[in-house]
Amino acid sequence: MSWGIIFFVWIAIVAVAILWTGQSMKISGKIKIGWFVGQDIKMEKCRDVKGFINATYPKIMSFGMVALVGACVLIVLEAYKVSAIGELIIMVLLIVLYFVFNRDLKKATKKYLL
């Protein structure tokens, strides 16, 4: 087993954890500190926790699903040595998606929590 496959499995596990945490956040109505907001946020001083959850839930689930599918495709491409260029393109797209997701979470944090 190559290191690439191990790394892509790790990405898939993190994607599943993001999906799980996002869903539990929606069900419980509580934000998981450290996953989607920084640990410096004091939850007792937050303005609109429900608004934050409602605004970010679709983005969290979309990001988690795209990351999971991307990781699965990367595992297949790496296992069968299909296309190194395809792997590179998917990895770059996942990195760009991560930065867009992170930017959206920071905007929502400023709007709803601070």
N, C-alpha and C positions, 0 to 999 in steps of 0.2 A: 504494500500500500504506500502510495507516495504522500509526501507532505502536502501537496495540493489538495488531495482528497480529504485529508484530515482537517485542513483549514476550511474547506468548503462545508464539511459536516459541522464544524464549529459555527459557521455562519448560519446554517440551517437550524441548529439548536437555539441560537440567539434569536432568530426570527420567530421560532415557535414560542420562546419565552416572551417576546414582545407581544405576540398575539394573545397569549394567555394573560399577561399582565393588563393589556388593554381591555380585554373582555371582563376580567375581574374588577377593573376600575369602573367600568360602565355599570356592572351589576351592583357593586357595593356603594358606589357614589363617593369613594375615597381615592385620593391620588397616591400612587406609590412613589414615595420620595426616593430620589436617586435614579429612577428609571426615566421618567419623563420631565421632571423638574429637578432643579439643583437642590442639594442638601441645605443650602443657605436660606431657602424659602421657609418661612414660619407659617405653617398651615392655619394656625389659629388667627392670623392676621389677614388671611386671604379674603378678597372681596367676593368672588363668584366661582366657587369650586364647580358647581353644576354646569355653569357656562363654559368653563375650561374643558370639562369632560365632554360636553356636547360638541364643542368646536373641534376638539382634537381626536375624538374617537374615530371618525371616518379616515382621517389621515394616518392614525396609528395602525388601524387594521389594513389599510391599503399598503402602507410601507411594509408591514409584516408579511403580507401575502406575496408582494413582489419580491421581497428579499428571500422568502422561502422558495418560491418558484425559481428565482435566479440561482440560488444555491444548488437546487436539485439539478438544474440544467448544467451548471458548472461541474457537479460531481459526475454526471454522465459524460460530458465532454472530456473531462480529465481521465476517467476510467478507461474510455475507449480510444483516447488520444486522437479525437476527431479533428479539432481545430484549435490551434493555439491562438489564432487571431480572434476567433469567436469567444474564447475565454477572456481574452483581454478586453474586448468590447463590452462584454457583460459585466466584468469587474469594474470598468470605468463607469458604466451606467449605474451600477449599484452605489459606487462612491458618490457620484453626482446626486443620486436620489437621497442618500444619507444626508448630504449637506443641505439640500432643499428641505428635507424633513426636519432637520435640526433648526433651520432658520424659522420654519413655521411654528415649531414648538416654542421657540424664544419669543416670537411675536405674540402668541397666545398667552404665554406666561406674563408678559408685560401688560397685556390688555385685561386679563381676567384675575390675575393673582396679585400683582404688585400695586 
